[in-house]
Structure formats: C-alpha cells, structure tokens
Amino acid sequence: MPTLTKAAIVEAIYEKTDRHRTDIQEYVNSLLELMTGALKKDQHLLFSGFGKFEVYAKEPRRGRNPQTNTAITLPARKVVVFRLSRKFRATLNSEE
C-alpha cells in the first residue's frame, strides 16, 4: 500500500496551482506547525467532512518486560486519536 508523503502533497498542490514549490512547502510546513501546536495544547482539530484529531491522556499502567518477565510501571502519556466524520466514513465504505 503506497504512502502519501509531505513531498507528494506539495507536488500535488503545485500541479493544481500556479504557486512555486517553495511557497507551497512553506504553507504545508506552517499548517503542520499549527496542527502540532494545537495538539500540544490539548486542543482538538476538526476538519468538517473529514474527521477530528483528539488528544487523550493515558494513565500510568503496569506492564511486563518480556525478556526478563519483571513487572514495570509504564509512565503516563498522551496519545492522538483520529475519528472519521460520518460523511467521510460513508464515502470510504461506498461501493463505487
């Protein structure tokens, strides 16, 4: 399964617009910086018709080192979850 990279996104936008690649690359980098900053502040990112990025705090939990079989405590951490919008989910699951 192929992966859509940041460079491929820049190239696709470049082909659809009359802007320079460097300008588009700056726009994409600025967007990613804004998104990263918002998530670091525990804000949600909502893209109507696409989905929502949410930050969740996970509590510390007990784990096990599989090599030594000793119990360890895994620290608290934050994770980002993406939830599809209903509209996008319907588009993905349509049989066209």
Biopython code that builds the backbone (N, CA, C, O; Angstrom):
import numpy as np
from Bio.PDB.StructureBuilder import StructureBuilder

atoms = [
    (1, "MET", "N", (0.838, -1.166, 0.000)),
    (1, "MET", "CA", (0.000, 0.000, 0.000)),
    (1, "MET", "C", (0.897, 1.248, 0.000)),
    (1, "MET", "O", (1.735, 1.398, 0.889)),
    (2, "PRO", "N", (0.734, 2.135, -0.975)),
    (2, "PRO", "CA", (1.597, 3.312, -1.049)),
    (2, "PRO", "C", (1.267, 4.326, 0.057)),
    (2, "PRO", "O", (0.161, 4.354, 0.596)),
    (3, "THR", "N", (2.260, 5.145, 0.369)),
    (3, "THR", "CA", (2.127, 6.163, 1.402)),
    (3, "THR", "C", (2.156, 7.542, 0.768)),
    (3, "THR", "O", (2.981, 7.810, -0.105)),
    (4, "LEU", "N", (1.263, 8.415, 1.201)),
    (4, "LEU", "CA", (1.249, 9.793, 0.732)),
    (4, "LEU", "C", (2.173, 10.592, 1.633)),
    (4, "LEU", "O", (1.889, 10.763, 2.818)),
    (5, "THR", "N", (3.284, 11.087, 1.079)),
    (5, "THR", "CA", (4.265, 11.814, 1.857)),
    (5, "THR", "C", (4.028, 13.314, 1.773)),
    (5, "THR", "O", (3.239, 13.791, 0.957)),
    (6, "LYS", "N", (4.724, 14.045, 2.629)),
    (6, "LYS", "CA", (4.621, 15.500, 2.598)),
    (6, "LYS", "C", (5.093, 16.035, 1.252)),
    (6, "LYS", "O", (4.490, 16.961, 0.710)),
    (7, "ALA", "N", (6.154, 15.468, 0.712)),
    (7, "ALA", "CA", (6.660, 15.892, -0.598)),
    (7, "ALA", "C", (5.637, 15.636, -1.700)),
    (7, "ALA", "O", (5.496, 16.446, -2.617)),
    (8, "ALA", "N", (4.931, 14.523, -1.617)),
    (8, "ALA", "CA", (3.905, 14.213, -2.614)),
    (8, "ALA", "C", (2.729, 15.181, -2.506)),
    (8, "ALA", "O", (2.133, 15.547, -3.519)),
    (9, "ILE", "N", (2.394, 15.594, -1.291)),
    (9, "ILE", "CA", (1.327, 16.575, -1.098)),
    (9, "ILE", "C", (1.733, 17.906, -1.716)),
    (9, "ILE", "O", (0.940, 18.543, -2.410)),
    (10, "VAL", "N", (2.962, 18.321, -1.466)),
    (10, "VAL", "CA", (3.464, 19.570, -2.045)),
    (10, "VAL", "C", (3.418, 19.489, -3.567)),
    (10, "VAL", "O", (2.995, 20.438, -4.227)),
    (11, "GLU", "N", (3.841, 18.380, -4.118)),
    (11, "GLU", "CA", (3.857, 18.209, -5.575)),
    (11, "GLU", "C", (2.441, 18.244, -6.153)),
    (11, "GLU", "O", (2.216, 18.858, -7.196)),
    (12, "ALA", "N", (1.494, 17.597, -5.490)),
    (12, "ALA", "CA", (0.110, 17.568, -5.971)),
    (12, "ALA", "C", (-0.504, 18.963, -5.956)),
    (12, "ALA", "O", (-1.215, 19.338, -6.888)),
    (13, "ILE", "N", (-0.236, 19.729, -4.910)),
    (13, "ILE", "CA", (-0.745, 21.104, -4.846)),
    (13, "ILE", "C", (-0.071, 21.960, -5.911)),
    (13, "ILE", "O", (-0.717, 22.799, -6.538)),
    (14, "TYR", "N", (1.219, 21.750, -6.114)),
    (14, "TYR", "CA", (1.962, 22.501, -7.131)),
    (14, "TYR", "C", (1.359, 22.296, -8.518)),
    (14, "TYR", "O", (1.248, 23.244, -9.296)),
    (15, "GLU", "N", (0.976, 21.078, -8.823)),
    (15, "GLU", "CA", (0.405, 20.771, -10.138)),
    (15, "GLU", "C", (-0.976, 21.401, -10.333)),
    (15, "GLU", "O", (-1.396, 21.626, -11.468)),
    (16, "LYS", "N", (-1.684, 21.686, -9.240)),
    (16, "LYS", "CA", (-3.024, 22.260, -9.337)),
    (16, "LYS", "C", (-3.046, 23.785, -9.235)),
    (16, "LYS", "O", (-4.076, 24.407, -9.496)),
    (17, "THR", "N", (-1.931, 24.384, -8.863)),
    (17, "THR", "CA", (-1.897, 25.832, -8.671)),
    (17, "THR", "C", (-0.779, 26.448, -9.492)),
    (17, "THR", "O", (-0.008, 25.750, -10.151)),
    (18, "ASP", "N", (-0.707, 27.776, -9.438)),
    (18, "ASP", "CA", (0.358, 28.488, -10.146)),
    (18, "ASP", "C", (1.416, 29.003, -9.173)),
    (18, "ASP", "O", (2.172, 29.914, -9.512)),
    (19, "ARG", "N", (1.480, 28.437, -7.981)),
    (19, "ARG", "CA", (2.452, 28.849, -6.960)),
    (19, "ARG", "C", (3.767, 28.100, -7.138)),
    (19, "ARG", "O", (3.829, 27.067, -7.804)),
    (20, "HIS", "N", (4.819, 28.647, -6.525)),
    (20, "HIS", "CA", (6.128, 27.992, -6.539)),
    (20, "HIS", "C", (6.145, 26.862, -5.515)),
    (20, "HIS", "O", (5.440, 26.904, -4.507)),
    (21, "ARG", "N", (6.958, 25.860, -5.793)),
    (21, "ARG", "CA", (7.059, 24.715, -4.867)),
    (21, "ARG", "C", (7.491, 25.165, -3.476)),
    (21, "ARG", "O", (6.986, 24.662, -2.473)),
    (22, "THR", "N", (8.425, 26.110, -3.414)),
    (22, "THR", "CA", (8.914, 26.558, -2.103)),
    (22, "THR", "C", (7.808, 27.234, -1.301)),
    (22, "THR", "O", (7.741, 27.068, -0.083)),
    (23, "ASP", "N", (6.931, 28.000, -1.971)),
    (23, "ASP", "CA", (5.804, 28.625, -1.275)),
    (23, "ASP", "C", (4.863, 27.567, -0.731)),
    (23, "ASP", "O", (4.419, 27.647, 0.414)),
    (24, "ILE", "N", (4.564, 26.585, -1.550)),
    (24, "ILE", "CA", (3.652, 25.514, -1.130)),
    (24, "ILE", "C", (4.259, 24.730, 0.024)),
    (24, "ILE", "O", (3.560, 24.368, 0.971)),
    (25, "GLN", "N", (5.551, 24.468, -0.056)),
    (25, "GLN", "CA", (6.228, 23.742, 1.017)),
    (25, "GLN", "C", (6.145, 24.531, 2.326)),
    (25, "GLN", "O", (5.949, 23.946, 3.391)),
    (26, "GLU", "N", (6.294, 25.854, 2.249)),
    (26, "GLU", "CA", (6.174, 26.692, 3.442)),
    (26, "GLU", "C", (4.753, 26.643, 3.997)),
    (26, "GLU", "O", (4.571, 26.597, 5.214)),
    (27, "TYR", "N", (3.736, 26.651, 3.122)),
    (27, "TYR", "CA", (2.344, 26.574, 3.558)),
    (27, "TYR", "C", (2.071, 25.254, 4.271)),
    (27, "TYR", "O", (1.446, 25.227, 5.332)),
    (28, "VAL", "N", (2.539, 24.174, 3.685)),
    (28, "VAL", "CA", (2.318, 22.846, 4.281)),
    (28, "VAL", "C", (3.032, 22.755, 5.627)),
    (28, "VAL", "O", (2.464, 22.247, 6.594)),
    (29, "ASN", "N", (4.261, 23.238, 5.700)),
    (29, "ASN", "CA", (5.006, 23.219, 6.964)),
    (29, "ASN", "C", (4.313, 24.084, 8.011)),
    (29, "ASN", "O", (4.254, 23.708, 9.182)),
    (30, "SER", "N", (3.785, 25.244, 7.602)),
    (30, "SER", "CA", (3.061, 26.116, 8.537)),
    (30, "SER", "C", (1.808, 25.437, 9.057)),
    (30, "SER", "O", (1.496, 25.529, 10.244)),
    (31, "LEU", "N", (1.087, 24.757, 8.175)),
    (31, "LEU", "CA", (-0.114, 24.034, 8.592)),
    (31, "LEU", "C", (0.242, 22.955, 9.613)),
    (31, "LEU", "O", (-0.434, 22.815, 10.632)),
    (32, "LEU", "N", (1.292, 22.201, 9.341)),
    (32, "LEU", "CA", (1.701, 21.144, 10.269)),
    (32, "LEU", "C", (2.153, 21.719, 11.612)),
    (32, "LEU", "O", (1.892, 21.127, 12.660)),
    (33, "GLU", "N", (2.828, 22.869, 11.584)),
    (33, "GLU", "CA", (3.238, 23.517, 12.836)),
    (33, "GLU", "C", (2.021, 23.960, 13.638)),
    (33, "GLU", "O", (1.986, 23.791, 14.857)),
    (34, "LEU", "N", (1.022, 24.525, 12.961)),
    (34, "LEU", "CA", (-0.212, 24.941, 13.644)),
    (34, "LEU", "C", (-0.925, 23.735, 14.257)),
    (34, "LEU", "O", (-1.395, 23.795, 15.394)),
    (35, "MET", "N", (-1.002, 22.653, 13.502)),
    (35, "MET", "CA", (-1.663, 21.449, 13.991)),
    (35, "MET", "C", (-0.914, 20.872, 15.188)),
    (35, "MET", "O", (-1.531, 20.496, 16.185)),
    (36, "THR", "N", (0.398, 20.803, 15.094)),
    (36, "THR", "CA", (1.216, 20.271, 16.185)),
    (36, "THR", "C", (1.078, 21.127, 17.433)),
    (36, "THR", "O", (0.938, 20.606, 18.539)),
    (37, "GLY", "N", (1.117, 22.453, 17.252)),
    (37, "GLY", "CA", (0.973, 23.365, 18.385)),
    (37, "GLY", "C", (-0.376, 23.221, 19.068)),
    (37, "GLY", "O", (-0.459, 23.233, 20.297)),
    (38, "ALA", "N", (-1.428, 23.085, 18.282)),
    (38, "ALA", "CA", (-2.768, 22.925, 18.850)),
    (38, "ALA", "C", (-2.871, 21.618, 19.633)),
    (38, "ALA", "O", (-3.437, 21.594, 20.726)),
    (39, "LEU", "N", (-2.335, 20.544, 19.090)),
    (39, "LEU", "CA", (-2.397, 19.254, 19.779)),
    (39, "LEU", "C", (-1.565, 19.278, 21.058)),
    (39, "LEU", "O", (-1.948, 18.662, 22.053)),
    (40, "LYS", "N", (-0.438, 19.978, 21.046)),
    (40, "LYS", "CA", (0.375, 20.088, 22.260)),
    (40, "LYS", "C", (-0.368, 20.833, 23.359)),
    (40, "LYS", "O", (-0.132, 20.595, 24.543)),
    (41, "LYS", "N", (-1.271, 21.741, 22.967)),
    (41, "LYS", "CA", (-2.077, 22.496, 23.928)),
    (41, "LYS", "C", (-3.371, 21.755, 24.279)),
    (41, "LYS", "O", (-4.266, 22.335, 24.893)),
    (42, "ASP", "N", (-3.474, 20.497, 23.899)),
    (42, "ASP", "CA", (-4.648, 19.651, 24.145)),
    (42, "ASP", "C", (-5.900, 20.161, 23.447)),
    (42, "ASP", "O", (-7.011, 19.911, 23.915)),
    (43, "GLN", "N", (-5.740, 20.864, 22.348)),
    (43, "GLN", "CA", (-6.889, 21.300, 21.566)),
    (43, "GLN", "C", (-7.226, 20.211, 20.555)),
    (43, "GLN", "O", (-6.359, 19.447, 20.132)),
    (44, "HIS", "N", (-8.496, 20.153, 20.178)),
    (44, "HIS", "CA", (-8.937, 19.219, 19.147)),
    (44, "HIS", "C", (-8.818, 19.898, 17.787)),
    (44, "HIS", "O", (-8.959, 21.116, 17.684)),
    (45, "LEU", "N", (-8.561, 19.121, 16.756)),
    (45, "LEU", "CA", (-8.527, 19.623, 15.387)),
    (45, "LEU", "C", (-9.712, 19.035, 14.645)),
    (45, "LEU", "O", (-9.822, 17.816, 14.514)),
    (46, "LEU", "N", (-10.592, 19.885, 14.163)),
    (46, "LEU", "CA", (-11.788, 19.429, 13.470)),
    (46, "LEU", "C", (-11.735, 19.886, 12.021)),
    (46, "LEU", "O", (-11.635, 21.081, 11.741)),
    (47, "PHE", "N", (-11.802, 18.922, 11.096)),
    (47, "PHE", "CA", (-11.888, 19.199, 9.674)),
    (47, "PHE", "C", (-13.248, 18.685, 9.218)),
    (47, "PHE", "O", (-13.439, 17.483, 9.034)),
    (48, "SER", "N", (-14.195, 19.614, 9.037)),
    (48, "SER", "CA", (-15.558, 19.227, 8.674)),
    (48, "SER", "C", (-15.557, 18.379, 7.415)),
    (48, "SER", "O", (-14.901, 18.713, 6.428)),
    (49, "GLY", "N", (-16.293, 17.287, 7.456)),
    (49, "GLY", "CA", (-16.380, 16.382, 6.326)),
    (49, "GLY", "C", (-15.204, 15.428, 6.223)),
    (49, "GLY", "O", (-15.178, 14.582, 5.329)),
    (50, "PHE", "N", (-14.229, 15.543, 7.118)),
    (50, "PHE", "CA", (-13.057, 14.672, 7.095)),
    (50, "PHE", "C", (-12.926, 13.916, 8.405)),
    (50, "PHE", "O", (-13.008, 12.688, 8.428)),
    (51, "GLY", "N", (-12.721, 14.650, 9.505)),
    (51, "GLY", "CA", (-12.587, 13.982, 10.788)),
    (51, "GLY", "C", (-12.049, 14.905, 11.853)),
    (51, "GLY", "O", (-11.911, 16.111, 11.650)),
    (52, "LYS", "N", (-11.745, 14.309, 13.005)),
    (52, "LYS", "CA", (-11.327, 15.069, 14.168)),
    (52, "LYS", "C", (-10.135, 14.389, 14.825)),
    (52, "LYS", "O", (-10.145, 13.180, 15.055)),
    (53, "PHE", "N", (-9.102, 15.186, 15.125)),
    (53, "PHE", "CA", (-7.950, 14.711, 15.877)),
    (53, "PHE", "C", (-8.156, 15.126, 17.332)),
    (53, "PHE", "O", (-8.426, 16.293, 17.616)),
    (54, "GLU", "N", (-8.028, 14.175, 18.247)),
    (54, "GLU", "CA", (-8.223, 14.454, 19.663)),
    (54, "GLU", "C", (-7.035, 13.929, 20.459)),
    (54, "GLU", "O", (-6.452, 12.901, 20.114)),
    (55, "VAL", "N", (-6.679, 14.643, 21.530)),
    (55, "VAL", "CA", (-5.591, 14.232, 22.413)),
    (55, "VAL", "C", (-6.196, 13.612, 23.663)),
    (55, "VAL", "O", (-7.095, 14.186, 24.278)),
    (56, "TYR", "N", (-5.702, 12.447, 24.032)),
    (56, "TYR", "CA", (-6.138, 11.764, 25.241)),
    (56, "TYR", "C", (-4.940, 11.519, 26.135)),
    (56, "TYR", "O", (-3.845, 11.202, 25.670)),
    (57, "ALA", "N", (-5.173, 11.675, 27.442)),
    (57, "ALA", "CA", (-4.129, 11.375, 28.426)),
    (57, "ALA", "C", (-4.332, 9.941, 28.902)),
    (57, "ALA", "O", (-5.431, 9.561, 29.306)),
    (58, "LYS", "N", (-3.275, 9.159, 28.851)),
    (58, "LYS", "CA", (-3.335, 7.788, 29.354)),
    (58, "LYS", "C", (-2.671, 7.751, 30.725)),
    (58, "LYS", "O", (-1.618, 8.352, 30.939)),
    (59, "GLU", "N", (-3.294, 7.050, 31.629)),
    (59, "GLU", "CA", (-2.789, 6.912, 32.990)),
    (59, "GLU", "C", (-1.576, 5.968, 33.012)),
    (59, "GLU", "O", (-1.412, 5.145, 32.111)),
    (60, "PRO", "N", (-0.736, 6.090, 34.032)),
    (60, "PRO", "CA", (0.340, 5.099, 34.172)),
    (60, "PRO", "C", (-0.263, 3.709, 34.348)),
    (60, "PRO", "O", (-1.339, 3.561, 34.927)),
    (61, "ARG", "N", (0.426, 2.706, 33.852)),
    (61, "ARG", "CA", (-0.119, 1.355, 33.968)),
    (61, "ARG", "C", (0.996, 0.360, 34.218)),
    (61, "ARG", "O", (2.175, 0.635, 33.991)),
    (62, "ARG", "N", (0.592, -0.785, 34.685)),
    (62, "ARG", "CA", (1.559, -1.846, 34.943)),
    (62, "ARG", "C", (1.844, -2.582, 33.642)),
    (62, "ARG", "O", (0.938, -2.846, 32.851)),
    (63, "GLY", "N", (3.081, -2.901, 33.435)),
    (63, "GLY", "CA", (3.491, -3.653, 32.268)),
    (63, "GLY", "C", (4.462, -4.747, 32.664)),
    (63, "GLY", "O", (4.708, -4.991, 33.845)),
    (64, "ARG", "N", (5.008, -5.399, 31.652)),
    (64, "ARG", "CA", (5.917, -6.507, 31.912)),
    (64, "ARG", "C", (7.016, -6.482, 30.868)),
    (64, "ARG", "O", (6.743, -6.342, 29.676)),
    (65, "ASN", "N", (8.250, -6.617, 31.308)),
    (65, "ASN", "CA", (9.372, -6.734, 30.396)),
    (65, "ASN", "C", (9.361, -8.163, 29.854)),
    (65, "ASN", "O", (9.553, -9.105, 30.623)),
    (66, "PRO", "N", (9.139, -8.352, 28.546)),
    (66, "PRO", "CA", (9.020, -9.712, 28.020)),
    (66, "PRO", "C", (10.322, -10.508, 28.062)),
    (66, "PRO", "O", (10.289, -11.739, 28.041)),
    (67, "GLN", "N", (11.463, -9.830, 28.121)),
    (67, "GLN", "CA", (12.735, -10.565, 28.160)),
    (67, "GLN", "C", (13.048, -11.108, 29.545)),
    (67, "GLN", "O", (13.534, -12.230, 29.689)),
    (68, "THR", "N", (12.761, -10.288, 30.576)),
    (68, "THR", "CA", (13.101, -10.719, 31.933)),
    (68, "THR", "C", (11.870, -11.127, 32.744)),
    (68, "THR", "O", (11.996, -11.677, 33.838)),
    (69, "ASN", "N", (10.691, -10.857, 32.207)),
    (69, "ASN", "CA", (9.423, -11.186, 32.854)),
    (69, "ASN", "C", (9.228, -10.434, 34.168)),
    (69, "ASN", "O", (8.475, -10.888, 35.030)),
    (70, "THR", "N", (9.900, -9.284, 34.334)),
    (70, "THR", "CA", (9.734, -8.486, 35.539)),
    (70, "THR", "C", (8.655, -7.434, 35.319)),
    (70, "THR", "O", (8.476, -6.933, 34.209)),
    (71, "ALA", "N", (7.938, -7.108, 36.394)),
    (71, "ALA", "CA", (6.880, -6.105, 36.323)),
    (71, "ALA", "C", (7.498, -4.708, 36.312)),
    (71, "ALA", "O", (8.446, -4.432, 37.046)),
    (72, "ILE", "N", (6.952, -3.840, 35.477)),
    (72, "ILE", "CA", (7.405, -2.454, 35.411)),
    (72, "ILE", "C", (6.176, -1.550, 35.368)),
    (72, "ILE", "O", (5.075, -1.999, 35.050)),
    (73, "THR", "N", (6.372, -0.289, 35.686)),
    (73, "THR", "CA", (5.296, 0.688, 35.587)),
    (73, "THR", "C", (5.560, 1.570, 34.380)),
    (73, "THR", "O", (6.589, 2.240, 34.301)),
    (74, "LEU", "N", (4.624, 1.565, 33.444)),
    (74, "LEU", "CA", (4.743, 2.408, 32.259)),
    (74, "LEU", "C", (4.212, 3.789, 32.610)),
    (74, "LEU", "O", (3.144, 3.904, 33.211)),
    (75, "PRO", "N", (4.947, 4.848, 32.243)),
    (75, "PRO", "CA", (4.548, 6.197, 32.653)),
    (75, "PRO", "C", (3.295, 6.695, 31.932)),
    (75, "PRO", "O", (2.886, 6.143, 30.910)),
    (76, "ALA", "N", (2.701, 7.746, 32.484)),
    (76, "ALA", "CA", (1.560, 8.401, 31.840)),
    (76, "ALA", "C", (2.036, 9.013, 30.531)),
    (76, "ALA", "O", (3.199, 9.393, 30.398)),
    (77, "ARG", "N", (1.124, 9.103, 29.567)),
    (77, "ARG", "CA", (1.486, 9.668, 28.271)),
    (77, "ARG", "C", (0.243, 10.189, 27.585)),
    (77, "ARG", "O", (-0.885, 9.906, 27.989)),
    (78, "LYS", "N", (0.482, 10.962, 26.533)),
    (78, "LYS", "CA", (-0.622, 11.476, 25.725)),
    (78, "LYS", "C", (-0.589, 10.787, 24.374)),
    (78, "LYS", "O", (0.479, 10.502, 23.833)),
    (79, "VAL", "N", (-1.777, 10.523, 23.836)),
    (79, "VAL", "CA", (-1.897, 9.909, 22.520)),
    (79, "VAL", "C", (-2.874, 10.726, 21.687)),
    (79, "VAL", "O", (-3.770, 11.377, 22.225)),
    (80, "VAL", "N", (-2.697, 10.686, 20.382)),
    (80, "VAL", "CA", (-3.598, 11.368, 19.462)),
    (80, "VAL", "C", (-4.457, 10.311, 18.776)),
    (80, "VAL", "O", (-3.955, 9.303, 18.279)),
    (81, "VAL", "N", (-5.766, 10.567, 18.761)),
    (81, "VAL", "CA", (-6.723, 9.661, 18.144)),
    (81, "VAL", "C", (-7.406, 10.410, 17.012)),
    (81, "VAL", "O", (-7.753, 11.582, 17.161)),
    (82, "PHE", "N", (-7.601, 9.741, 15.883)),
    (82, "PHE", "CA", (-8.320, 10.332, 14.761)),
    (82, "PHE", "C", (-9.651, 9.627, 14.603)),
    (82, "PHE", "O", (-9.716, 8.399, 14.568)),
    (83, "ARG", "N", (-10.715, 10.413, 14.509)),
    (83, "ARG", "CA", (-12.056, 9.865, 14.324)),
    (83, "ARG", "C", (-12.607, 10.392, 13.008)),
    (83, "ARG", "O", (-12.660, 11.602, 12.784)),
    (84, "LEU", "N", (-13.014, 9.480, 12.145)),
    (84, "LEU", "CA", (-13.586, 9.857, 10.856)),
    (84, "LEU", "C", (-14.928, 10.538, 11.038)),
    (84, "LEU", "O", (-15.675, 10.223, 11.964)),
    (85, "SER", "N", (-15.228, 11.472, 10.149)),
    (85, "SER", "CA", (-16.576, 12.043, 10.144)),
    (85, "SER", "C", (-17.525, 11.030, 9.510)),
    (85, "SER", "O", (-17.092, 10.141, 8.778)),
    (86, "ARG", "N", (-18.815, 11.168, 9.793)),
    (86, "ARG", "CA", (-19.801, 10.247, 9.206)),
    (86, "ARG", "C", (-19.789, 10.346, 7.682)),
    (86, "ARG", "O", (-19.891, 9.342, 6.976)),
    (87, "LYS", "N", (-19.663, 11.571, 7.196)),
    (87, "LYS", "CA", (-19.668, 11.796, 5.744)),
    (87, "LYS", "C", (-18.490, 11.080, 5.075)),
    (87, "LYS", "O", (-18.666, 10.409, 4.059)),
    (88, "PHE", "N", (-17.290, 11.225, 5.650)),
    (88, "PHE", "CA", (-16.110, 10.594, 5.073)),
    (88, "PHE", "C", (-16.186, 9.075, 5.193)),
    (88, "PHE", "O", (-15.790, 8.354, 4.277)),
    (89, "ARG", "N", (-16.700, 8.589, 6.335)),
    (89, "ARG", "CA", (-16.851, 7.147, 6.525)),
    (89, "ARG", "C", (-17.779, 6.566, 5.458)),
    (89, "ARG", "O", (-17.516, 5.491, 4.918)),
    (90, "ALA", "N", (-18.870, 7.286, 5.156)),
    (90, "ALA", "CA", (-19.797, 6.829, 4.134)),
    (90, "ALA", "C", (-19.125, 6.807, 2.766)),
    (90, "ALA", "O", (-19.360, 5.897, 1.971)),
    (91, "THR", "N", (-18.293, 7.805, 2.493)),
    (91, "THR", "CA", (-17.573, 7.856, 1.227)),
    (91, "THR", "C", (-16.582, 6.700, 1.107)),
    (91, "THR", "O", (-16.457, 6.093, 0.044)),
    (92, "LEU", "N", (-15.880, 6.400, 2.199)),
    (92, "LEU", "CA", (-14.919, 5.295, 2.185)),
    (92, "LEU", "C", (-15.589, 3.960, 1.967)),
    (92, "LEU", "O", (-15.052, 3.092, 1.278)),
    (93, "ASN", "N", (-16.766, 3.791, 2.555)),
    (93, "ASN", "CA", (-17.441, 2.496, 2.517)),
    (93, "ASN", "C", (-18.434, 2.342, 1.370)),
    (93, "ASN", "O", (-19.082, 1.303, 1.243)),
    (94, "SER", "N", (-18.556, 3.371, 0.538)),
    (94, "SER", "CA", (-19.484, 3.251, -0.589)),
    (94, "SER", "C", (-18.903, 2.316, -1.645)),
    (94, "SER", "O", (-17.688, 2.245, -1.825)),
    (95, "GLU", "N", (-19.768, 1.615, -2.326)),
    (95, "GLU", "CA", (-19.336, 0.663, -3.343)),
    (95, "GLU", "C", (-19.467, 1.315, -4.714)),
    (95, "GLU", "O", (-20.478, 1.161, -5.399)),
    (96, "GLU", "N", (-18.437, 2.035, -5.096)),
    (96, "GLU", "CA", (-18.437, 2.697, -6.403)),
    (96, "GLU", "C", (-17.396, 2.075, -7.300)),
    (96, "GLU", "O", (-17.240, 2.494, -8.446)),
]
sb = StructureBuilder()
sb.init_structure("model")
sb.init_model(0)
sb.init_chain("A")
sb.init_seg("    ")
for serial, (resi, resn, name, xyz) in enumerate(atoms, 1):
    if name == "N":
        sb.init_residue(resn, " ", resi, " ")
    sb.init_atom(name, np.array(xyz, "f"), 0.0, 1.0, " ", f" {name:<3s}", serial, name[0])
structure = sb.get_structure()
